[in-house]
Amino acid sequence: MTDVTLNDLGPVDYLIVEFPAGASNFTGEMAEELLSLVDAGTIRIIDILILTKNDDGGVDAMELSDFADLGPLQALEGELAELLAADDVEHLAAAMDPGSTAGVLIWENLWAAPFAAAARRSGGQLIANGRIPIQAIIASIEADDSTTDEGD
């Protein structure tokens, strides 16, 4: 991240993926997909954090640097900013179920960086953004299909 000026940054997003107790199946597929996005220049990883929520509600947070064997993610470890503070971890873990593990990923959208920089140079500023959950899109399409079928 040290070679990037603040004026050139693209939009930064985060996501949290929760794995309920006993339901994780880490095969390396997620790491491969993540590295594909990095290698294609689509995103730049800013931080990755692994959270474990104990049965009593306590949370343990680990950075990638805390793991001995990172496999293919080893290439990313030296580039991470370790951006999240203890308060951030507490806030992010609030939605987790006890006994679960979650991965927190923060990334810069490199594909949007030139547009974002141009907007800032033009005096613009981002005032809102959001995501539409895929479940909501599927439900909307299914509802539309149902209405179309009833109209036939």
Steps between C-alpha positions, in 0.01 A plus 500: 500500500797736539532561125143635468410864558171576670380694196536190283312255724193326370194424709573275798258225604487232762315177553469247777445134421385293796556127531274342763660260747588177321384625160826624347669313218819689416639345184702797380239592239424838663871591511539408132202717399626790710846479347345488151328834568828648625701362207244637251535848651133509599564551872779580745473326837535748786437271796390147585397403849378169641254526790394218731206558731514283809190343654512764777497781240871586526675565171849404390641691202794385289679674215652294219841562656385291800485183288808288433384342173305734274540299183432717195392794720862538612554728199245749642612503863776760459270744318222518760438817697352343817244777498246378756515606866358318805177705485455401135542133588238526774256669263557247220468200732166619641309329217682169543348197672685347795730216393541635147801617306494791254732643242510878462627630170569868423590585142543789261306482175784567257264479203320813632807696611542711182133604509513574875815711459344691209187567706712636788703720262168637370393591852271202552477290810333169574195563715342153502563148383353161570460142398198299400525151654482224242218342701289813441568491126406131479180563697410791272557295184303207640213733599503655151499154338211396723298808404573440130393135527174599670425751224522239223 
